[in-house]
Amino acid sequence: MAKSIQVEVVARGNEDAEKLIRRFIKKVKKEEIIDEVRERRYYKKPSVRRRERKAKRLYIIRNLQK
């Protein structure tokens, strides 16, 4: 089951709409909602997902060793 994510931005006092939108975008990026939507857009076989995770781990390890 998919997890439920709610991103809410409440206006602070006399805050401009542009600032509200910027704060909303920051929160969405922090929660990685857009990345998840892009990832789920197309089906990936489990073997492909495992291969990608392994490649990502190796990339991180190599960069940490430098």
ChimeraX commands (.cxc) that place a marker at each C-alpha (Angstrom):
marker #1 position 0.00,0.00,0.00 radius 0.5
marker #1 position 1.28,3.46,-0.86 radius 0.5
marker #1 position 2.21,5.77,1.96 radius 0.5
marker #1 position 0.15,8.89,2.39 radius 0.5
marker #1 position 2.07,12.16,2.16 radius 0.5
marker #1 position 0.52,15.49,2.95 radius 0.5
marker #1 position 2.46,18.66,2.32 radius 0.5
marker #1 position 0.80,21.67,3.84 radius 0.5
marker #1 position 1.91,25.29,3.81 radius 0.5
marker #1 position 0.12,27.84,5.98 radius 0.5
marker #1 position 0.49,31.57,5.37 radius 0.5
marker #1 position 2.47,33.39,8.04 radius 0.5
marker #1 position 0.90,36.72,8.84 radius 0.5
marker #1 position 1.02,38.98,5.80 radius 0.5
marker #1 position 3.09,36.60,3.63 radius 0.5
marker #1 position 3.14,36.99,-0.14 radius 0.5
marker #1 position 1.73,34.21,-2.37 radius 0.5
marker #1 position 5.08,33.87,-4.15 radius 0.5
marker #1 position 6.82,33.00,-0.87 radius 0.5
marker #1 position 4.12,30.46,-0.09 radius 0.5
marker #1 position 4.69,28.77,-3.43 radius 0.5
marker #1 position 8.47,28.73,-2.88 radius 0.5
marker #1 position 8.05,27.16,0.57 radius 0.5
marker #1 position 5.67,24.58,-0.88 radius 0.5
marker #1 position 8.15,23.65,-3.63 radius 0.5
marker #1 position 10.94,23.31,-1.05 radius 0.5
marker #1 position 8.82,20.98,1.08 radius 0.5
marker #1 position 7.87,18.86,-1.93 radius 0.5
marker #1 position 11.54,18.53,-2.91 radius 0.5
marker #1 position 12.52,17.66,0.66 radius 0.5
marker #1 position 9.89,14.91,0.81 radius 0.5
marker #1 position 11.11,13.67,-2.62 radius 0.5
marker #1 position 7.55,13.42,-3.91 radius 0.5
marker #1 position 8.39,14.40,-7.50 radius 0.5
marker #1 position 11.22,11.84,-7.66 radius 0.5
marker #1 position 8.89,9.10,-6.48 radius 0.5
marker #1 position 6.22,10.05,-9.02 radius 0.5
marker #1 position 8.78,9.95,-11.84 radius 0.5
marker #1 position 10.09,6.61,-10.63 radius 0.5
marker #1 position 6.62,5.06,-10.46 radius 0.5
marker #1 position 5.59,6.40,-13.85 radius 0.5
marker #1 position 6.70,3.21,-15.59 radius 0.5
marker #1 position 6.94,-0.35,-14.35 radius 0.5
marker #1 position 10.41,-1.67,-13.63 radius 0.5
marker #1 position 11.13,-5.31,-13.20 radius 0.5
marker #1 position 12.43,-6.28,-9.75 radius 0.5
marker #1 position 15.73,-7.40,-11.27 radius 0.5
marker #1 position 16.22,-3.96,-12.85 radius 0.5
marker #1 position 15.46,-2.25,-9.54 radius 0.5
marker #1 position 17.98,-4.45,-7.74 radius 0.5
marker #1 position 20.61,-3.72,-10.38 radius 0.5
marker #1 position 20.01,0.05,-10.06 radius 0.5
marker #1 position 20.19,-0.04,-6.26 radius 0.5
marker #1 position 23.44,-2.01,-6.42 radius 0.5
marker #1 position 24.95,0.43,-8.92 radius 0.5
marker #1 position 23.92,3.36,-6.74 radius 0.5
marker #1 position 25.50,1.77,-3.65 radius 0.5
marker #1 position 28.76,1.12,-5.53 radius 0.5
marker #1 position 28.81,4.71,-6.81 radius 0.5
marker #1 position 28.38,6.08,-3.27 radius 0.5
marker #1 position 31.05,3.76,-1.84 radius 0.5
marker #1 position 33.55,4.73,-4.55 radius 0.5
marker #1 position 32.97,8.42,-3.93 radius 0.5
marker #1 position 33.36,8.02,-0.18 radius 0.5
marker #1 position 36.68,6.22,-0.64 radius 0.5
marker #1 position 38.17,9.13,-2.63 radius 0.5
marker link #1:1,2 radius 0.2
marker link #1:2,3 radius 0.2
marker link #1:3,4 radius 0.2
marker link #1:4,5 radius 0.2
marker link #1:5,6 radius 0.2
marker link #1:6,7 radius 0.2
marker link #1:7,8 radius 0.2
marker link #1:8,9 radius 0.2
marker link #1:9,10 radius 0.2
marker link #1:10,11 radius 0.2
marker link #1:11,12 radius 0.2
marker link #1:12,13 radius 0.2
marker link #1:13,14 radius 0.2
marker link #1:14,15 radius 0.2
marker link #1:15,16 radius 0.2
marker link #1:16,17 radius 0.2
marker link #1:17,18 radius 0.2
marker link #1:18,19 radius 0.2
marker link #1:19,20 radius 0.2
marker link #1:20,21 radius 0.2
marker link #1:21,22 radius 0.2
marker link #1:22,23 radius 0.2
marker link #1:23,24 radius 0.2
marker link #1:24,25 radius 0.2
marker link #1:25,26 radius 0.2
marker link #1:26,27 radius 0.2
marker link #1:27,28 radius 0.2
marker link #1:28,29 radius 0.2
marker link #1:29,30 radius 0.2
marker link #1:30,31 radius 0.2
marker link #1:31,32 radius 0.2
marker link #1:32,33 radius 0.2
marker link #1:33,34 radius 0.2
marker link #1:34,35 radius 0.2
marker link #1:35,36 radius 0.2
marker link #1:36,37 radius 0.2
marker link #1:37,38 radius 0.2
marker link #1:38,39 radius 0.2
marker link #1:39,40 radius 0.2
marker link #1:40,41 radius 0.2
marker link #1:41,42 radius 0.2
marker link #1:42,43 radius 0.2
marker link #1:43,44 radius 0.2
marker link #1:44,45 radius 0.2
marker link #1:45,46 radius 0.2
marker link #1:46,47 radius 0.2
marker link #1:47,48 radius 0.2
marker link #1:48,49 radius 0.2
marker link #1:49,50 radius 0.2
marker link #1:50,51 radius 0.2
marker link #1:51,52 radius 0.2
marker link #1:52,53 radius 0.2
marker link #1:53,54 radius 0.2
marker link #1:54,55 radius 0.2
marker link #1:55,56 radius 0.2
marker link #1:56,57 radius 0.2
marker link #1:57,58 radius 0.2
marker link #1:58,59 radius 0.2
marker link #1:59,60 radius 0.2
marker link #1:60,61 radius 0.2
marker link #1:61,62 radius 0.2
marker link #1:62,63 radius 0.2
marker link #1:63,64 radius 0.2
marker link #1:64,65 radius 0.2
marker link #1:65,66 radius 0.2
view
